[in-house]
């Protein structure tokens, strides 16, 4: 299992006419998905924005920066740990 977490603005809503589906979309969702795709198995990867929001509640292992589609520069990524 791979998980990518990014924090920021997103859009959410119910779409459909005959069959309703709740969905979320936006750059935040796309960034998290792309981080998940490039992540190591069994790890939770977080962006710098999420790392700042989590503060010292967790330990983080720097994983370098990765090129993500739609981003002008490589994005720093951290692996989330459970030790504070």
Biopython code that builds the backbone (N, CA, C, O; Angstrom):
import numpy as np
from Bio.PDB.StructureBuilder import StructureBuilder

atoms = [
    (1, "UNK", "N", (0.840, -1.156, 0.000)),
    (1, "UNK", "CA", (0.000, 0.000, 0.000)),
    (1, "UNK", "C", (0.896, 1.234, 0.000)),
    (1, "UNK", "O", (1.925, 1.262, 0.675)),
    (2, "UNK", "N", (0.500, 2.250, -0.759)),
    (2, "UNK", "CA", (1.191, 3.531, -0.810)),
    (2, "UNK", "C", (0.175, 4.625, -0.517)),
    (2, "UNK", "O", (-0.967, 4.559, -0.973)),
    (3, "UNK", "N", (0.591, 5.630, 0.245)),
    (3, "UNK", "CA", (-0.298, 6.741, 0.569)),
    (3, "UNK", "C", (0.451, 8.045, 0.352)),
    (3, "UNK", "O", (1.613, 8.170, 0.739)),
    (4, "UNK", "N", (-0.213, 9.021, -0.271)),
    (4, "UNK", "CA", (0.335, 10.357, -0.456)),
    (4, "UNK", "C", (-0.597, 11.371, 0.191)),
    (4, "UNK", "O", (-1.808, 11.322, -0.027)),
    (5, "UNK", "N", (-0.053, 12.287, 0.981)),
    (5, "UNK", "CA", (-0.842, 13.323, 1.647)),
    (5, "UNK", "C", (-0.312, 14.700, 1.272)),
    (5, "UNK", "O", (0.887, 14.967, 1.363)),
    (6, "UNK", "N", (-1.220, 15.565, 0.852)),
    (6, "UNK", "CA", (-0.874, 16.955, 0.555)),
    (6, "UNK", "C", (-1.978, 17.820, 1.128)),
    (6, "UNK", "O", (-3.142, 17.420, 1.123)),
    (7, "UNK", "N", (-1.639, 18.982, 1.614)),
    (7, "UNK", "CA", (-2.617, 19.884, 2.227)),
    (7, "UNK", "C", (-2.793, 21.125, 1.373)),
    (7, "UNK", "O", (-1.830, 21.666, 0.829)),
    (8, "UNK", "N", (-4.033, 21.568, 1.264)),
    (8, "UNK", "CA", (-4.326, 22.769, 0.502)),
    (8, "UNK", "C", (-5.793, 22.822, 0.134)),
    (8, "UNK", "O", (-6.609, 22.056, 0.648)),
    (9, "UNK", "N", (-6.114, 23.730, -0.755)),
    (9, "UNK", "CA", (-7.497, 23.911, -1.175)),
    (9, "UNK", "C", (-7.915, 22.798, -2.137)),
    (9, "UNK", "O", (-7.105, 22.277, -2.903)),
    (10, "UNK", "N", (-9.195, 22.453, -2.076)),
    (10, "UNK", "CA", (-9.752, 21.492, -3.023)),
    (10, "UNK", "C", (-11.225, 21.806, -3.201)),
    (10, "UNK", "O", (-11.802, 22.607, -2.465)),
    (11, "UNK", "N", (-11.814, 21.166, -4.179)),
    (11, "UNK", "CA", (-13.239, 21.306, -4.447)),
    (11, "UNK", "C", (-13.899, 19.964, -4.179)),
    (11, "UNK", "O", (-13.314, 18.914, -4.441)),
    (12, "UNK", "N", (-15.112, 20.001, -3.660)),
    (12, "UNK", "CA", (-15.844, 18.771, -3.386)),
    (12, "UNK", "C", (-17.305, 19.010, -3.709)),
    (12, "UNK", "O", (-17.820, 20.120, -3.574)),
    (13, "UNK", "N", (-17.956, 17.952, -4.134)),
    (13, "UNK", "CA", (-19.371, 18.097, -4.412)),
    (13, "UNK", "C", (-19.985, 16.820, -4.920)),
    (13, "UNK", "O", (-19.296, 15.833, -5.175)),
    (14, "UNK", "N", (-21.288, 16.854, -5.062)),
    (14, "UNK", "CA", (-22.045, 15.734, -5.597)),
    (14, "UNK", "C", (-22.259, 16.005, -7.078)),
    (14, "UNK", "O", (-22.720, 17.079, -7.464)),
    (15, "UNK", "N", (-21.918, 15.019, -7.904)),
    (15, "UNK", "CA", (-22.096, 15.159, -9.343)),
    (15, "UNK", "C", (-22.995, 14.044, -9.851)),
    (15, "UNK", "O", (-23.079, 12.974, -9.250)),
    (16, "UNK", "N", (-23.656, 14.304, -10.948)),
    (16, "UNK", "CA", (-24.508, 13.296, -11.566)),
    (16, "UNK", "C", (-25.951, 13.751, -11.645)),
    (16, "UNK", "O", (-26.377, 14.664, -10.937)),
    (17, "UNK", "N", (-26.696, 13.092, -12.526)),
    (17, "UNK", "CA", (-28.123, 13.384, -12.695)),
    (17, "UNK", "C", (-28.965, 12.206, -12.226)),
    (17, "UNK", "O", (-29.909, 12.383, -11.455)),
    (18, "UNK", "N", (-28.631, 11.010, -12.685)),
    (18, "UNK", "CA", (-29.396, 9.817, -12.331)),
    (18, "UNK", "C", (-28.742, 9.026, -11.201)),
    (18, "UNK", "O", (-29.421, 8.442, -10.356)),
    (19, "UNK", "N", (-27.409, 9.020, -11.204)),
    (19, "UNK", "CA", (-26.666, 8.338, -10.161)),
    (19, "UNK", "C", (-25.722, 9.367, -9.545)),
    (19, "UNK", "O", (-24.840, 9.891, -10.224)),
    (20, "UNK", "N", (-25.908, 9.652, -8.271)),
    (20, "UNK", "CA", (-25.128, 10.688, -7.620)),
    (20, "UNK", "C", (-23.828, 10.120, -7.048)),
    (20, "UNK", "O", (-23.808, 9.035, -6.467)),
    (21, "UNK", "N", (-22.764, 10.868, -7.223)),
    (21, "UNK", "CA", (-21.450, 10.479, -6.732)),
    (21, "UNK", "C", (-20.822, 11.689, -6.054)),
    (21, "UNK", "O", (-20.834, 12.794, -6.597)),
    (22, "UNK", "N", (-20.278, 11.472, -4.873)),
    (22, "UNK", "CA", (-19.534, 12.524, -4.173)),
    (22, "UNK", "C", (-18.095, 12.431, -4.632)),
    (22, "UNK", "O", (-17.523, 11.342, -4.661)),
    (23, "UNK", "N", (-17.499, 13.562, -4.993)),
    (23, "UNK", "CA", (-16.136, 13.551, -5.510)),
    (23, "UNK", "C", (-15.378, 14.767, -4.993)),
    (23, "UNK", "O", (-15.974, 15.787, -4.651)),
    (24, "UNK", "N", (-14.051, 14.641, -4.942)),
    (24, "UNK", "CA", (-13.178, 15.764, -4.619)),
    (24, "UNK", "C", (-12.158, 15.902, -5.748)),
    (24, "UNK", "O", (-11.727, 14.904, -6.326)),
    (25, "UNK", "N", (-11.778, 17.135, -6.055)),
    (25, "UNK", "CA", (-10.818, 17.351, -7.121)),
    (25, "UNK", "C", (-10.101, 18.665, -6.902)),
    (25, "UNK", "O", (-10.504, 19.484, -6.076)),
    (26, "UNK", "N", (-9.037, 18.853, -7.651)),
    (26, "UNK", "CA", (-8.221, 20.057, -7.563)),
    (26, "UNK", "C", (-6.748, 19.709, -7.487)),
    (26, "UNK", "O", (-6.380, 18.536, -7.454)),
    (27, "UNK", "N", (-5.909, 20.731, -7.460)),
    (27, "UNK", "CA", (-4.462, 20.533, -7.443)),
    (27, "UNK", "C", (-4.005, 19.756, -6.212)),
    (27, "UNK", "O", (-3.067, 18.963, -6.295)),
    (28, "UNK", "N", (-4.656, 19.975, -5.073)),
    (28, "UNK", "CA", (-4.286, 19.262, -3.851)),
    (28, "UNK", "C", (-4.474, 17.760, -4.014)),
    (28, "UNK", "O", (-3.618, 16.971, -3.613)),
    (29, "UNK", "N", (-5.591, 17.375, -4.600)),
    (29, "UNK", "CA", (-5.881, 15.947, -4.836)),
    (29, "UNK", "C", (-4.880, 15.369, -5.834)),
    (29, "UNK", "O", (-4.356, 14.274, -5.631)),
    (30, "UNK", "N", (-4.618, 16.110, -6.915)),
    (30, "UNK", "CA", (-3.685, 15.632, -7.939)),
    (30, "UNK", "C", (-2.280, 15.456, -7.375)),
    (30, "UNK", "O", (-1.605, 14.474, -7.683)),
    (31, "UNK", "N", (-1.840, 16.399, -6.554)),
    (31, "UNK", "CA", (-0.504, 16.310, -5.962)),
    (31, "UNK", "C", (-0.405, 15.097, -5.042)),
    (31, "UNK", "O", (0.576, 14.355, -5.104)),
    (32, "UNK", "N", (-1.400, 14.886, -4.195)),
    (32, "UNK", "CA", (-1.395, 13.724, -3.292)),
    (32, "UNK", "C", (-1.363, 12.425, -4.091)),
    (32, "UNK", "O", (-0.627, 11.502, -3.743)),
    (33, "UNK", "N", (-2.144, 12.348, -5.143)),
    (33, "UNK", "CA", (-2.189, 11.139, -5.980)),
    (33, "UNK", "C", (-0.834, 10.876, -6.631)),
    (33, "UNK", "O", (-0.368, 9.738, -6.668)),
    (34, "UNK", "N", (-0.217, 11.914, -7.135)),
    (34, "UNK", "CA", (1.088, 11.729, -7.791)),
    (34, "UNK", "C", (2.168, 11.356, -6.777)),
    (34, "UNK", "O", (3.066, 10.575, -7.093)),
    (35, "UNK", "N", (2.091, 11.906, -5.561)),
    (35, "UNK", "CA", (3.041, 11.513, -4.519)),
    (35, "UNK", "C", (2.834, 10.051, -4.149)),
    (35, "UNK", "O", (3.804, 9.331, -3.915)),
    (36, "UNK", "N", (1.599, 9.611, -4.095)),
    (36, "UNK", "CA", (1.289, 8.205, -3.795)),
    (36, "UNK", "C", (1.858, 7.295, -4.872)),
    (36, "UNK", "O", (2.400, 6.233, -4.568)),
    (37, "UNK", "N", (1.740, 7.700, -6.111)),
    (37, "UNK", "CA", (2.222, 6.884, -7.233)),
    (37, "UNK", "C", (3.731, 6.672, -7.168)),
    (37, "UNK", "O", (4.214, 5.579, -7.463)),
    (38, "UNK", "N", (4.483, 7.711, -6.782)),
    (38, "UNK", "CA", (5.942, 7.622, -6.740)),
    (38, "UNK", "C", (6.463, 7.170, -5.382)),
    (38, "UNK", "O", (7.673, 7.031, -5.208)),
    (39, "UNK", "N", (5.580, 6.938, -4.418)),
    (39, "UNK", "CA", (5.992, 6.582, -3.074)),
    (39, "UNK", "C", (6.498, 5.156, -2.953)),
    (39, "UNK", "O", (6.247, 4.313, -3.814)),
    (40, "UNK", "N", (7.210, 4.903, -1.876)),
    (40, "UNK", "CA", (7.706, 3.562, -1.581)),
    (40, "UNK", "C", (6.577, 2.737, -0.961)),
    (40, "UNK", "O", (5.775, 3.270, -0.195)),
    (41, "UNK", "N", (6.508, 1.455, -1.280)),
    (41, "UNK", "CA", (5.473, 0.605, -0.694)),
    (41, "UNK", "C", (5.548, 0.588, 0.828)),
    (41, "UNK", "O", (6.633, 0.550, 1.408)),
    (42, "UNK", "N", (4.383, 0.615, 1.464)),
    (42, "UNK", "CA", (4.316, 0.552, 2.910)),
    (42, "UNK", "C", (4.634, 1.859, 3.622)),
    (42, "UNK", "O", (4.771, 1.876, 4.845)),
    (43, "UNK", "N", (4.753, 2.947, 2.881)),
    (43, "UNK", "CA", (5.107, 4.236, 3.470)),
    (43, "UNK", "C", (4.024, 5.273, 3.194)),
    (43, "UNK", "O", (3.309, 5.197, 2.195)),
    (44, "UNK", "N", (3.920, 6.236, 4.094)),
    (44, "UNK", "CA", (3.041, 7.386, 3.899)),
    (44, "UNK", "C", (3.946, 8.558, 3.548)),
    (44, "UNK", "O", (4.805, 8.943, 4.341)),
    (45, "UNK", "N", (3.755, 9.129, 2.357)),
    (45, "UNK", "CA", (4.559, 10.265, 1.918)),
    (45, "UNK", "C", (3.750, 11.540, 2.043)),
    (45, "UNK", "O", (2.588, 11.592, 1.641)),
    (46, "UNK", "N", (4.374, 12.575, 2.606)),
    (46, "UNK", "CA", (3.695, 13.851, 2.805)),
    (46, "UNK", "C", (4.484, 14.964, 2.128)),
    (46, "UNK", "O", (5.703, 14.887, 1.977)),
    (47, "UNK", "N", (3.763, 15.989, 1.729)),
    (47, "UNK", "CA", (4.381, 17.165, 1.115)),
    (47, "UNK", "C", (4.929, 18.075, 2.204)),
    (47, "UNK", "O", (4.677, 17.861, 3.390)),
    (48, "UNK", "N", (5.675, 19.084, 1.797)),
    (48, "UNK", "CA", (6.206, 20.059, 2.747)),
    (48, "UNK", "C", (5.072, 20.807, 3.447)),
    (48, "UNK", "O", (5.184, 21.125, 4.631)),
    (49, "UNK", "N", (3.987, 21.089, 2.734)),
    (49, "UNK", "CA", (2.842, 21.788, 3.325)),
    (49, "UNK", "C", (2.220, 20.954, 4.451)),
    (49, "UNK", "O", (1.899, 21.489, 5.513)),
    (50, "UNK", "N", (2.055, 19.669, 4.226)),
    (50, "UNK", "CA", (1.489, 18.793, 5.257)),
    (50, "UNK", "C", (2.457, 18.639, 6.419)),
    (50, "UNK", "O", (2.040, 18.604, 7.576)),
    (51, "UNK", "N", (3.746, 18.546, 6.115)),
    (51, "UNK", "CA", (4.759, 18.435, 7.177)),
    (51, "UNK", "C", (4.690, 19.646, 8.102)),
    (51, "UNK", "O", (4.746, 19.498, 9.323)),
    (52, "UNK", "N", (4.569, 20.842, 7.528)),
    (52, "UNK", "CA", (4.463, 22.055, 8.350)),
    (52, "UNK", "C", (3.220, 22.004, 9.244)),
    (52, "UNK", "O", (3.290, 22.370, 10.417)),
    (53, "UNK", "N", (2.100, 21.559, 8.707)),
    (53, "UNK", "CA", (0.858, 21.500, 9.486)),
    (53, "UNK", "C", (0.918, 20.467, 10.611)),
    (53, "UNK", "O", (0.332, 20.683, 11.671)),
    (54, "UNK", "N", (1.613, 19.355, 10.400)),
    (54, "UNK", "CA", (1.717, 18.314, 11.422)),
    (54, "UNK", "C", (2.712, 18.675, 12.521)),
    (54, "UNK", "O", (2.663, 18.111, 13.614)),
    (55, "UNK", "N", (3.606, 19.604, 12.237)),
    (55, "UNK", "CA", (4.558, 20.083, 13.241)),
    (55, "UNK", "C", (5.428, 18.981, 13.804)),
    (55, "UNK", "O", (5.984, 18.174, 13.059)),
    (56, "UNK", "N", (5.545, 18.950, 15.124)),
    (56, "UNK", "CA", (6.416, 17.978, 15.797)),
    (56, "UNK", "C", (5.663, 16.752, 16.298)),
    (56, "UNK", "O", (6.201, 15.980, 17.092)),
    (57, "UNK", "N", (4.438, 16.563, 15.851)),
    (57, "UNK", "CA", (3.642, 15.426, 16.311)),
    (57, "UNK", "C", (4.170, 14.094, 15.772)),
    (57, "UNK", "O", (3.867, 13.041, 16.333)),
    (58, "UNK", "N", (4.948, 14.128, 14.701)),
    (58, "UNK", "CA", (5.485, 12.927, 14.064)),
    (58, "UNK", "C", (6.933, 13.172, 13.680)),
    (58, "UNK", "O", (7.395, 14.312, 13.632)),
    (59, "UNK", "N", (7.634, 12.094, 13.409)),
    (59, "UNK", "CA", (8.976, 12.246, 12.850)),
    (59, "UNK", "C", (8.861, 12.101, 11.332)),
    (59, "UNK", "O", (7.975, 11.415, 10.821)),
    (60, "UNK", "N", (9.765, 12.755, 10.636)),
    (60, "UNK", "CA", (9.740, 12.756, 9.176)),
    (60, "UNK", "C", (11.114, 12.390, 8.642)),
    (60, "UNK", "O", (12.138, 12.829, 9.166)),
    (61, "UNK", "N", (11.122, 11.596, 7.612)),
    (61, "UNK", "CA", (12.359, 11.225, 6.943)),
    (61, "UNK", "C", (12.371, 11.905, 5.577)),
    (61, "UNK", "O", (11.520, 11.603, 4.740)),
    (62, "UNK", "N", (13.314, 12.817, 5.331)),
    (62, "UNK", "CA", (13.376, 13.451, 4.007)),
    (62, "UNK", "C", (13.598, 12.402, 2.922)),
    (62, "UNK", "O", (14.469, 11.543, 3.055)),
    (63, "UNK", "N", (12.819, 12.469, 1.860)),
    (63, "UNK", "CA", (12.932, 11.509, 0.757)),
    (63, "UNK", "C", (13.413, 12.181, -0.522)),
    (63, "UNK", "O", (13.390, 11.577, -1.594)),
    (64, "UNK", "N", (13.849, 13.431, -0.407)),
    (64, "UNK", "CA", (14.316, 14.168, -1.568)),
    (64, "UNK", "C", (13.161, 14.881, -2.252)),
    (64, "UNK", "O", (12.070, 15.011, -1.696)),
    (65, "UNK", "N", (13.419, 15.332, -3.453)),
    (65, "UNK", "CA", (12.395, 16.040, -4.230)),
    (65, "UNK", "C", (12.073, 15.216, -5.468)),
    (65, "UNK", "O", (12.957, 14.598, -6.062)),
    (66, "UNK", "N", (10.807, 15.215, -5.851)),
    (66, "UNK", "CA", (10.388, 14.464, -7.034)),
    (66, "UNK", "C", (9.721, 15.402, -8.037)),
    (66, "UNK", "O", (9.069, 16.378, -7.666)),
    (67, "UNK", "N", (9.901, 15.085, -9.298)),
    (67, "UNK", "CA", (9.258, 15.831, -10.376)),
    (67, "UNK", "C", (7.809, 15.366, -10.469)),
    (67, "UNK", "O", (7.543, 14.172, -10.603)),
    (68, "UNK", "N", (6.881, 16.305, -10.399)),
    (68, "UNK", "CA", (5.469, 15.977, -10.520)),
    (68, "UNK", "C", (4.870, 16.738, -11.692)),
    (68, "UNK", "O", (5.144, 17.924, -11.880)),
    (69, "UNK", "N", (4.061, 16.056, -12.470)),
    (69, "UNK", "CA", (3.372, 16.665, -13.598)),
    (69, "UNK", "C", (2.562, 17.871, -13.108)),
    (69, "UNK", "O", (1.842, 17.785, -12.113)),
    (70, "UNK", "N", (2.693, 18.986, -13.818)),
    (70, "UNK", "CA", (1.943, 20.183, -13.472)),
    (70, "UNK", "C", (2.635, 21.088, -12.468)),
    (70, "UNK", "O", (2.124, 22.163, -12.153)),
    (71, "UNK", "N", (3.785, 20.673, -11.962)),
    (71, "UNK", "CA", (4.522, 21.488, -10.993)),
    (71, "UNK", "C", (5.765, 22.060, -11.683)),
    (71, "UNK", "O", (6.457, 21.337, -12.400)),
    (72, "UNK", "N", (6.057, 23.354, -11.473)),
    (72, "UNK", "CA", (7.186, 23.978, -12.163)),
    (72, "UNK", "C", (8.556, 23.534, -11.650)),
    (72, "UNK", "O", (9.553, 23.649, -12.362)),
    (73, "UNK", "N", (8.604, 23.032, -10.433)),
    (73, "UNK", "CA", (9.882, 22.610, -9.843)),
    (73, "UNK", "C", (9.670, 21.309, -9.078)),
    (73, "UNK", "O", (8.539, 20.968, -8.732)),
    (74, "UNK", "N", (10.757, 20.580, -8.812)),
    (74, "UNK", "CA", (10.621, 19.360, -8.002)),
    (74, "UNK", "C", (10.004, 19.665, -6.637)),
    (74, "UNK", "O", (10.239, 20.725, -6.059)),
    (75, "UNK", "N", (9.213, 18.721, -6.136)),
    (75, "UNK", "CA", (8.477, 18.886, -4.879)),
    (75, "UNK", "C", (9.165, 18.071, -3.784)),
    (75, "UNK", "O", (9.368, 16.869, -3.954)),
    (76, "UNK", "N", (9.535, 18.714, -2.640)),
    (76, "UNK", "CA", (10.131, 17.956, -1.544)),
    (76, "UNK", "C", (9.112, 16.991, -0.929)),
    (76, "UNK", "O", (7.949, 17.342, -0.729)),
    (77, "UNK", "N", (9.564, 15.781, -0.635)),
    (77, "UNK", "CA", (8.693, 14.757, -0.076)),
    (77, "UNK", "C", (9.336, 14.189, 1.191)),
    (77, "UNK", "O", (10.555, 14.045, 1.287)),
    (78, "UNK", "N", (8.477, 13.876, 2.151)),
    (78, "UNK", "CA", (8.928, 13.305, 3.421)),
    (78, "UNK", "C", (8.152, 12.029, 3.683)),
    (78, "UNK", "O", (6.967, 11.938, 3.361)),
    (79, "UNK", "N", (8.824, 11.036, 4.270)),
    (79, "UNK", "CA", (8.139, 9.824, 4.719)),
    (79, "UNK", "C", (7.714, 10.065, 6.158)),
    (79, "UNK", "O", (8.498, 10.555, 6.971)),
    (80, "UNK", "N", (6.483, 9.721, 6.467)),
    (80, "UNK", "CA", (5.921, 9.950, 7.788)),
    (80, "UNK", "C", (6.278, 8.786, 8.711)),
    (80, "UNK", "O", (6.156, 7.618, 8.339)),
    (81, "UNK", "N", (6.715, 9.124, 9.907)),
    (81, "UNK", "CA", (6.999, 8.132, 10.933)),
    (81, "UNK", "C", (6.028, 8.302, 12.083)),
    (81, "UNK", "O", (5.165, 9.179, 12.039)),
    (82, "UNK", "N", (6.153, 7.477, 13.111)),
    (82, "UNK", "CA", (5.234, 7.568, 14.247)),
    (82, "UNK", "C", (5.915, 8.021, 15.527)),
    (82, "UNK", "O", (5.226, 8.294, 16.509)),
    (83, "UNK", "N", (7.235, 8.112, 15.557)),
    (83, "UNK", "CA", (7.948, 8.540, 16.765)),
    (83, "UNK", "C", (8.036, 10.049, 16.802)),
    (83, "UNK", "O", (8.361, 10.680, 15.796)),
    (84, "UNK", "N", (7.752, 10.629, 17.944)),
    (84, "UNK", "CA", (7.857, 12.091, 18.091)),
    (84, "UNK", "C", (9.188, 12.477, 18.637)),
    (84, "UNK", "O", (9.457, 13.663, 18.828)),
]
sb = StructureBuilder()
sb.init_structure("model")
sb.init_model(0)
sb.init_chain("A")
sb.init_seg("    ")
for serial, (resi, resn, name, xyz) in enumerate(atoms, 1):
    if name == "N":
        sb.init_residue(resn, " ", resi, " ")
    sb.init_atom(name, np.array(xyz, "f"), 0.0, 1.0, " ", f" {name:<3s}", serial, name[0])
structure = sb.get_structure()
